[in-house]
Amino acid sequence: MNKRQLGRSGIEVSPLGMGCWAIGGPWRFLDAQAGWGEVDDAESIRAIHAALDNGINLVDTAANYGTGHSERILAQALAGRRDQVVIATKFGFNVDEAARRVSRYARPEDVISNVRAECEASLRRLNTDVIDLYQLHVWDYPLEHAVELREALEALVREGKIRAYGWSTDSVEAARLFAEGEHCAAIQHDLNVVKDAPDMLALCAQMNLASVNRSPLARGALTGKYSKATTFDENDVRRDQWSMDTFFAPALEHLDALRDILTSGGRTLAQGALAWIWARSELTVPIPGIRTVAQAKENAGAMRLGPLTGNQMREIDALVGAGVSG
């Protein structure tokens, strides 16, 4: 598959990115576990190298992930290879690295007043001079403050600290407001076979934005590795009820019916789930979480197989009941 434009930024990215949430290790958002369990940093670095060696050039992380640990591991892995990579990271929360705990700022205005300091902190952890895509991580940030925050991001672009910015949100209204900024290039939102986002995809097409897709494998539920009886460790975010209700329940309900289509052409289930996203829109860039070499190679292999066909997309619509794909 050919590279894609990161929205209006002119930055070229591979059709597939690497999500780096899982390599951050355990951390807490307020009092809730928000990591994906224990990690092997050496294997994380090998996985990043495998992703790059197999054609992935976009890495997506956040200050939140492991309270900076994910960014630091990326910096180690990208030493000597920074020019081969498009780095996306996120901001907007109060990150306590020592306590490995993330909290909300007391006031929405605090996000604006701290954005420069947060950017500088991420630049240091990533050991880079510029962040290619800087994304607001506060999915429900008040719209009445978003324009001022957008202007603060435009100032960071002018100063050469960031190349483009975006918002990680599932709110079309919020995305539309940010997209009015000259250097807004992408919206990160949920998208997978059992959780479509037609209105957000339509907005991205209208405003020339990249659709960066989190949870493209439904937090692993679309890989075929888990069942309704699966339980996760206490320090794994997938243990929470929201994750089960939003991703695992619908994915496991439909997976058997979708299996033959998703595994067509020699694909694995994960590769088929990514192929569905690419067929859904030419603006999509899924970012499945990767923390092992095997995952990097399997996910990257999906790019060689390409998107599903229009007929296959219509078959999936009929099976899932979405009626909107393709």
Buried (B, 14 or more C-beta within 10 A) or exposed (E): BEBBBBBBBEBEBBBBBBBBBBBBBBBBBEEEBBBBBEBEBEBBBBBBBBBBBBBBBBBBBBBBBBBBBBBBBBBEBBEEEBEEBBBBBBBBBBBBBEEBBBBBBEEBEEBBEBBBEBBEBBBEBBBBEBBBBBBBBBBEBEBEBBEEBBEBBBEBBEEEBBBBBBBBBBBBEBBBBBBEBEBBBBBBBBBBBBBBBBBBBEBBEEBBBBBBBBBBBBBBBBBBEBEEEEEBEEBBBBBBEEBBEBBBBBBBEBBEEBEEBBBBEEBBBBBBBBBBBBBBBEBBBBBBBBBBBEBBBBBBBBBEBBBBBEEBBBBBBEEBEBEEBB
